[in-house]
C-alpha cells in the first residue's frame, strides 16, 4: 500500500462522511459522536477532494450545495441571534479527534502538539 497524500486525503473524506463523524445540535439537543454538522446530511455528503499534488491535497465542502458551511465553521453565533454556534470550529475538532482516531486505527503513530 502506498501512503501518499492521495491516501490521506481519501481517508479524510471517508472519515468525514462516516456515520460516526456526525453531530447535530437541532433544537438545542446534542446528538452524535463526531463533529461534522448533520441535520439534513448536505454538509457531510458534500465533502470531496478538490485538488491533489505530490505534496498537498485540498479537501472542500461543495459550496453550491452547502454555502452555509463557512458560517458553521467560523460564526460565533447562529445567524443574527445571541445563541452560540455549537458547530464553531468543527473542522479543527474533526481533525483533532475523528481523523486522528482514524489514523490510529490504521496503526499510524500520531502526536498532537
N, C-alpha and C positions, 0 to 999 in steps of 0.2 A: 504494500500500500504506500502510495506517495503522499506524504504530509506536506502539501504545498498550500499556498494562500487560497486556492480554489476549494480545497478540502475544508479549511476552517471557515470560509465564507458559507459553504453549503451547510456545515454543521450549525453555524449561527442561525441561518434561515430555518433549518429543520427544527432546531430547538425553539425558536420564536413562534413557530406555527404549531407546536405541540400543545396538547390539552393541558399539560401541567404548567405551561407558561402563562395561562390566562389569569386575569384579575379584573373583577368588576366591583364598583362601588355604587351600583344602582340603588337608588332610594336610601343612600347612606349606609348600606349594609355591605361589608366586605365579603366577597365570595371568590374563591380560587386561591391557589398557592403561589402563582407566579407574579409577574409584573407587567405583562403586555396587556394593555386595555382591551377588555372584551365585554361588550354589551350585545352588539349585532354581529361581531366577528369580522367586520370590514377591516379594522386596523390590523388585526392579527393576520388575516388572509392576504393582505396587500404587501407583505414583506417580500422583497426579491433582491437578487444580486444585480446591481445596476452595471457594474464595470469591474473587471479584474485586470491586473497586470502581473508581472513576475513578482513584484514586491508589495502589492497593495490590492485591496478589494473595497468596493463601495456597496454597502447594503442600504436599501432605502424602503420607505413606505410609498406606495403608489399615491401620489398627491392628488390625482384626479378622482380617485375613489375615497381617499381619506384626507381631505385638506385640513381637517381639524387635528391631525396627529401632532403637528408642531405646537399647537396650543396645549394639548395634553402633556407634552414633554416639558414646556417652558413656563406656562402660565401659573402664577401663584394662586389665583382664584378662578372659580368657574364662571365664565362669561363676565358679566358686569356686576356680579354679586360679591359679597364678602365671604362666601363659602369657599373653604380651602379646596384646591385641586389636588385630590389624593393621588392622581397619576403623575404629578410633577416629578420629573427626573426618572421616569420609568425606564429609559434606555440604560442609564448608569446602573440602576438597581438590577435590571435584567442581566447585564453583562457581568456584574459582580457576583450575583447569586446563581441564576439559572444557567447561564452559559459556562461559568466556571465549573459548576457541578457536572454539566455535560462533558466537559473536558476531563474531569477527574474520573468519571465513569468509564472513559476510554483509556484510562491509565496514564494520562499526562500529569506531570507534576506541575502544579500551579501555585505560585506565591503572589499574594496581593500586598502591595506596599502602599 
